[in-house]
Amino acid sequence: MKFSDRANAISSFLAMEYGEKATALEQAGHHVVRLNLGEPDFGAPKEVSEAMLTAVSKGELPYTSALGLPALRQAVANFYFSQHGVEIDANRVIITSGASAALLLISAALINPGDNVILGDPSYPCNRRFITSFGGDVSLVPTPANQHFQLTAQNVANNWRDTTKGLLIASPANPTGTCISETEMSAISAFCEEKNAWRIVDEIYLNLALSEQSNVNTVLASDDKAIVINSFSKYFGMTGWRLGWCVVPSEMVAPMEKLAQNLYICPSTPAQYAALACFTPNSLAECEARRATLINRKNYVLDALNRINLPVEVHPDGAFYVYINIAKTGLTAIEFCDALLAKHYVAMTPGNDFGEHRADEYVRLSFATDDQKLKEGLKRIGEFVKSIYQG
């Protein structure tokens, strides 16, 4: 059987691969601490789970509009106003089968073969896969620690080509947890506007600010023409529910609807009805309590890594990741992760998953796991690093 060039060219998602290796070790009887995946350990808020049971018990769950339930689109729009003070027309909100489906539709709507798109390096690997799957040409621009691992307006200008049609930024970002500054984002938006170019901002960790302030602000507060992707997976803990959304300019809604109708018909009906309960006072209070837990975990992780001589260059602003420079160990990222998993049964993700620029020098740790496992995992990492330095 001959497979497409697209299928042959795509590389593996290393975070998932290390998860499979961890599963094999567990099946062999080993206790593995998984710090490789960005999957919150909390699960959905209680009222959301209860709403799902109610929806399923009613039996009739027909297709919804390809754009999603009107009530859920309005609830998302209301969420932007209550959380960020930004008024959005609910007609611009499109409910999707996860944030991945949002980027699928956006890529299908905007990208023609040969179109150049700028992304920072490091960045979430699957984002660039969607772009290349539609024939786009990705420019991975190095964004080092002294840039907070984020693009700058100067980066964008220096790497702009005649074929460049837009860019994709994540804030807070995966794998670093860093946010782009409002000043840089405004300058980038202004540059794109001059070029008649689009900008996609991945905000799936937007409401998981890792400071006492309630939230990082959405790009829509200053750039109404930006295309924004978000998800119920992270803040609301609904990873396996596969439900997300995007906010697009009004003129994009019709082509996005046609694409959704043809590519997956509609998002999950029971998940949409359940997601309406995300925005109740009790659910939001539950999510904020979880965010406070993540802040405590961040502080614990940073202190522990500092004690074992793996200090983090740039502290995360949001999400639940730290991006660790392991160059001083003398190991490459893959060597580090392989040895850590094989000898100490801790799964992490090598920087090679997230880009090319100095990727061998970094590993990502996810603290989206319970405190006991996190403590044990860091203890084992400390033992591993000590053995390296002593050797």
C-alpha positions, 0 to 999 in steps of 0.5 A: 500500500502506498501512503501519501507524501503527507503521511510519510513526511509527518514525524511522531509526537514524542510526548505521546511516544514516551507515554507509550514507553511508560505504559510498556514499563507499567505493564512490566510491573514498574511504577512510572511517574508520568510528567510528559503529557499536558493533561490536567489530573482534575477532570471536569467540574462536578456540575459538568459531569452531572450535566453530561449524565442528564444529557445522555439520559434524555436519549435523543442527541441529534446533530447540532449546527456545525457551528455548535449550540447557539446557547454554548456559543453565547456562553463562550461570548459571555465568558470573554466579557466576564473574565476579560471585559471583552465584548464579542458577538456570539456569531463569531464563536465557533464550537469545534471538536477540540482546539485541534479541530479549530486549527484544522478548520482555520488552516483549511480556510486560509492556507493554500499550497506554498503559503508561508506561515511564521511560528516561533521555535520552540512551539507545540508541534501539532500546530505546524503539522496542520499548516503543512498538511494543507501545503503551507510552508512553515518558517520556524523562527528561533525564540531563545530564553532571552526573548521569553521564548516568544516571537517579537515584532522584529523577528516577524519583520526579519523573517517575512517573505513575499509568500508569507500570509500570516503567523501563529502564536501561542500565549501562554505557550506550550512547552514553555508556559510563557506569554507574549507581552502585550506590547510585542503582540500589539506591534505584531498585530499592527505589522500584520495589518499593514501586510493584510496578513492574518494572525492566529493566537492559540489561547488554550491556556489563557485562563490558567495564569500562574500568578495571583492575578485572575487571568492573562488577557486575551489578544482580542482586547487589543486586536479584534481581527485576530483569530483565536483558538481555545479549548475546554480541555485545559482550564475546564479539565475536559481533555477527552471530551474533545470540545473547543472553540475559536473566535474568528472575524465575521467574514470567516464564519460562513466558510468555516461552517461549510468546512465543519459540515463536510469535515466532521458534521458537528461537535459532540452533542452531549459534550456541548450540552454538558459544557454549558455547565462550565460557566456556572458559579460553582464550576468557575469556582472549582476551576479557580481553586484548581488554578491555585493548586497549579500555582502551588505546584509551579512554585514547588517544581521551580524550587525543587529543580533549583535544588537539584541544579537544574534551574529554569531559565524562564519561569512560566506565566501560565499553563502547567509546564516548565522548559528545562535546559539540561545542557550542563548534564552533557546529555542530549534531550533524547538521551536524558529522557531515555535514561530517566525513563529506563533507569528511574521510571520518570517520563518527560518530553524531549525538546526535539518535539517542539522545534529545531533551535537548540532543541537537544538542550531542553526537556519539558516537564508537565506538572499537571499531575497530583502532588504525591506523584509530582514529589516522587517524580522530582525526587527521582529526577534529583537522583538521576541528575546527581548520578550524572554530575557525580559520574 
